[in-house]
Amino acid sequence: MKKSIIPVIAIIVTIFLFTSCQKAKESEGKKEAIQQTQKEALKQPSAISPEIQTKQETSIEIKDSPLTEEEQKEFEKFGGDWMSPNVFKNEKQAIKILKILVKGDHMTIRWFQTPPPTSEEEQQRIKKIYSDDIATALSVINPKTNREGFNLAIEILKKKKDYPEAMVAAAIVLKVAQDKSEIPLLREVAKHPNPTVRLQAAGALIMLGDADTALPILNELAEKEGLSGALYLLFTGPGKITDERGYSIVEKALKYPGAEVRISAVKLLLESKKITKEKAEEIALGILKELKDKTLKDYGLMRDPKNIYAIVSIPASGIVDVEGVQQRHHSNSRACEYTISLLATLRSKKAIPILRSIEKSNTEDEAWYNCKDNNARDALHVIEGGKK
């Protein structure tokens, strides 16, 4: 298939939430491997009679599928190689494939179940691929000019509640469309158990003028879930807050547990001229001191001795939710990066001793320390008179 780029709207991903760069690459690799297996399975000859082989190739039955045979073949012909919106020739093609995705699901679209998954873990990976594919297709659609795409986003929000990535993308479509008639639907979506879905639903609500609903949700997500994206969604640009009441949320966030939330609050308040540079520097230095020496071990984590790319809990730590703890490690890593960047912008001389310590000591690979030696080195270059 010849690929061309038709950027219409960008799905803003927060969020920021579930993945670090390392985790994203790992997930992408899993997706590509599954999809390659699926595509090869459709092409490989079978070691059975030609008559049965022909029948299987033309009609692999998925029980209780709402899709017609023509729709199944259309999706198989498309291939499902969903690495980016570039997969679509144009918006029209994205709509055509999206309609198939919305009509079926990861269990009833034959391509996703060929060959059948052999474990529950594999089935869950396929489910996420399907959800991601909906989000990719939505990213091609301009809901301000394409009513069919807008209506499909509404249908997704109503019917695809088990697919958070798809729900997030659909909520952003409604925000871009600026259609206030869908506020009641977004209020319901804002009750979703997935924090990222609630985040984008609240972001859409505040942009559509329903700050009374959105503000408490964004505050809760910043405080209890540690989502810095909740603070950024209060603003339309640097120093441009959507609702003045949002400043109280950002100010309270200076004392919230999550370091990423705290440094984000500092940045937003500084841009809004709500705190002085001196105060911003003071808070940033405190965060940097808090994180500068932290490693995976401080979270009860270590590398898997059998797989250096995998992270497991230290046996004596008693940690069960390794993924959740690793997410906190990633969040603090982002917090340290943002903090160092802010101190560089402020040309903070007080930060120099800490940055030199980080540059000298934190030389292990990037997955180990929260604060990275290369970030410290770049900041020192700026603070000590170099150019960024």
ZISUL-V604906 format. One record per residue. RES is the residue in three letters. SS is DSSP state (~ for helix, > for strand, _ for the rest). NEAR is the number of other ideal C-beta (glycine too) atoms within 10 Angstrom. Layout:
[[RES SS NEAR] [RES SS NEAR]]
This chain:
[[MET _ 11] [LYS _ 4] [LYS _ 12] [SER _ 10] [ILE _ 9] [ILE _ 15] [PRO _ 10] [VAL _ 18] [ILE _ 20] [ALA _ 10] [ILE _ 18] [ILE _ 18] [VAL _ 19] [THR _ 19] [ILE _ 20] [PHE _ 20] [LEU _ 20] [PHE _ 18] [THR _ 16] [SER _ 18] [CYS ~ 11] [GLN ~ 15] [LYS ~ 15] [ALA ~ 12] [LYS ~ 12] [GLU ~ 14] [SER ~ 16] [GLU ~ 13] [GLY ~ 11] [LYS ~ 14] [LYS ~ 19] [GLU ~ 14] [ALA ~ 11] [ILE ~ 16] [GLN ~ 20] [GLN ~ 11] [THR ~ 13] [GLN ~ 21] [LYS ~ 16] [GLU ~ 10] [ALA ~ 14] [LEU ~ 15] [LYS ~ 7] [GLN _ 10] [PRO _ 8] [SER _ 12] [ALA _ 6] [ILE _ 10] [SER _ 9] [PRO ~ 9] [GLU ~ 8] [ILE ~ 10] [GLN ~ 13] [THR ~ 11] [LYS ~ 12] [GLN ~ 12] [GLU ~ 13] [THR ~ 9] [SER _ 11] [ILE _ 17] [GLU _ 9] [ILE _ 18] [LYS _ 6] [ASP _ 6] [SER _ 18] [PRO _ 11] [LEU _ 18] [THR _ 11] [GLU ~ 12] [GLU ~ 8] [GLU ~ 18] [GLN ~ 21] [LYS ~ 15] [GLU ~ 15] [PHE ~ 21] [GLU ~ 17] [LYS ~ 10] [PHE ~ 17] [GLY _ 14] [GLY _ 19] [ASP _ 15] [TRP _ 21] [MET _ 12] [SER _ 11] [PRO ~ 23] [ASN ~ 13] [VAL ~ 21] [PHE _ 26] [LYS _ 14] [ASN _ 12] [GLU ~ 19] [LYS ~ 12] [GLN ~ 16] [ALA ~ 24] [ILE ~ 17] [LYS ~ 16] [ILE ~ 21] [LEU ~ 24] [LYS ~ 17] [ILE ~ 18] [LEU ~ 25] [VAL ~ 19] [LYS ~ 16] [GLY _ 21] [ASP _ 20] [HIS _ 22] [MET _ 15] [THR _ 16] [ILE _ 25] [ARG ~ 21] [TRP ~ 25] [PHE ~ 24] [GLN ~ 17] [THR _ 16] [PRO _ 12] [PRO _ 11] [PRO _ 18] [THR _ 8] [SER _ 8] [GLU ~ 8] [GLU ~ 9] [GLU ~ 14] [GLN ~ 15] [GLN ~ 12] [ARG ~ 18] [ILE ~ 22] [LYS ~ 18] [LYS ~ 16] [ILE ~ 21] [TYR ~ 23] [SER ~ 23] [ASP ~ 18] [ASP ~ 26] [ILE ~ 25] [ALA ~ 23] [THR ~ 24] [ALA ~ 28] [LEU ~ 26] [SER _ 21] [VAL _ 27] [ILE _ 26] [ASN _ 16] [PRO _ 25] [LYS _ 15] [THR _ 11] [ASN _ 19] [ARG ~ 11] [GLU ~ 14] [GLY ~ 24] [PHE ~ 21] [ASN ~ 12] [LEU ~ 24] [ALA ~ 27] [ILE ~ 17] [GLU ~ 15] [ILE ~ 24] [LEU ~ 24] [LYS ~ 12] [LYS ~ 13] [LYS _ 19] [LYS _ 16] [ASP _ 12] [TYR _ 25] [PRO ~ 21] [GLU ~ 25] [ALA ~ 27] [MET ~ 26] [VAL ~ 29] [ALA ~ 27] [ALA ~ 31] [ALA ~ 29] [ILE ~ 25] [VAL ~ 30] [LEU ~ 27] [LYS ~ 23] [VAL ~ 21] [ALA ~ 24] [GLN _ 13] [ASP _ 17] [LYS ~ 12] [SER ~ 9] [GLU ~ 22] [ILE ~ 15] [PRO ~ 10] [LEU ~ 17] [LEU ~ 23] [ARG ~ 16] [GLU ~ 12] [VAL ~ 24] [ALA _ 23] [LYS _ 10] [HIS _ 19] [PRO _ 8] [ASN _ 17] [PRO ~ 20] [THR ~ 23] [VAL ~ 23] [ARG ~ 25] [LEU ~ 27] [GLN ~ 31] [ALA ~ 28] [ALA ~ 29] [GLY ~ 28] [ALA ~ 28] [LEU ~ 27] [ILE ~ 24] [MET ~ 17] [LEU _ 20] [GLY _ 13] [ASP _ 18] [ALA ~ 19] [ASP ~ 11] [THR ~ 17] [ALA ~ 27] [LEU ~ 21] [PRO ~ 13] [ILE ~ 22] [LEU ~ 29] [ASN ~ 22] [GLU ~ 16] [LEU ~ 24] [ALA ~ 29] [GLU ~ 18] [LYS ~ 12] [GLU _ 17] [GLY _ 23] [LEU _ 27] [SER _ 30] [GLY ~ 24] [ALA ~ 31] [LEU ~ 25] [TYR ~ 19] [LEU _ 28] [LEU _ 25] [PHE > 17] [THR > 11] [GLY > 7] [PRO _ 10] [GLY _ 13] [LYS > 10] [ILE > 18] [THR _ 17] [ASP _ 14] [GLU _ 8] [ARG _ 13] [GLY ~ 22] [TYR ~ 15] [SER ~ 11] [ILE ~ 22] [VAL ~ 27] [GLU ~ 14] [LYS ~ 13] [ALA ~ 25] [LEU _ 16] [LYS _ 10] [TYR _ 20] [PRO _ 10] [GLY _ 21] [ALA ~ 26] [GLU ~ 27] [VAL ~ 26] [ARG ~ 26] [ILE ~ 28] [SER ~ 27] [ALA ~ 25] [VAL ~ 24] [LYS ~ 22] [LEU ~ 24] [LEU ~ 22] [LEU ~ 22] [GLU ~ 15] [SER _ 16] [LYS _ 8] [LYS _ 16] [ILE _ 20] [THR _ 11] [LYS ~ 12] [GLU ~ 8] [LYS ~ 14] [ALA ~ 22] [GLU ~ 21] [GLU ~ 14] [ILE ~ 19] [ALA ~ 26] [LEU ~ 17] [GLY ~ 13] [ILE ~ 22] [LEU ~ 26] [LYS ~ 12] [GLU ~ 16] [LEU ~ 22] [LYS _ 20] [ASP _ 14] [LYS _ 19] [THR > 16] [LEU ~ 19] [LYS ~ 11] [ASP ~ 13] [TYR ~ 21] [GLY _ 16] [LEU > 21] [MET > 16] [ARG > 15] [ASP > 11] [PRO _ 8] [LYS _ 7] [ASN > 9] [ILE > 10] [TYR > 11] [ALA > 11] [ILE > 20] [VAL > 16] [SER > 18] [ILE _ 13] [PRO ~ 9] [ALA ~ 7] [SER ~ 15] [GLY _ 8] [ILE _ 16] [VAL _ 8] [ASP _ 10] [VAL ~ 16] [GLU ~ 9] [GLY ~ 9] [VAL ~ 18] [GLN ~ 21] [GLN ~ 18] [ARG ~ 17] [HIS ~ 21] [HIS ~ 21] [SER ~ 21] [ASN ~ 22] [SER ~ 25] [ARG ~ 18] [ALA ~ 25] [CYS ~ 27] [GLU ~ 18] [TYR ~ 21] [THR ~ 30] [ILE ~ 29] [SER ~ 18] [LEU ~ 23] [LEU ~ 26] [ALA ~ 20] [THR ~ 17] [LEU _ 19] [ARG _ 14] [SER _ 23] [LYS ~ 11] [LYS ~ 14] [ALA ~ 25] [ILE ~ 15] [PRO ~ 9] [ILE ~ 19] [LEU ~ 25] [ARG ~ 13] [SER ~ 15] [ILE ~ 28] [GLU ~ 19] [LYS ~ 11] [SER ~ 14] [ASN _ 22] [THR _ 12] [GLU _ 12] [ASP _ 9] [GLU _ 14] [ALA _ 18] [TRP _ 18] [TYR > 23] [ASN _ 25] [CYS _ 26] [LYS _ 21] [ASP ~ 18] [ASN ~ 12] [ASN ~ 22] [ALA ~ 27] [ARG ~ 15] [ASP ~ 18] [ALA ~ 29] [LEU ~ 19] [HIS ~ 13] [VAL ~ 17] [ILE ~ 20] [GLU _ 11] [GLY _ 8] [GLY _ 10] [LYS _ 5] [LYS _ 10]]
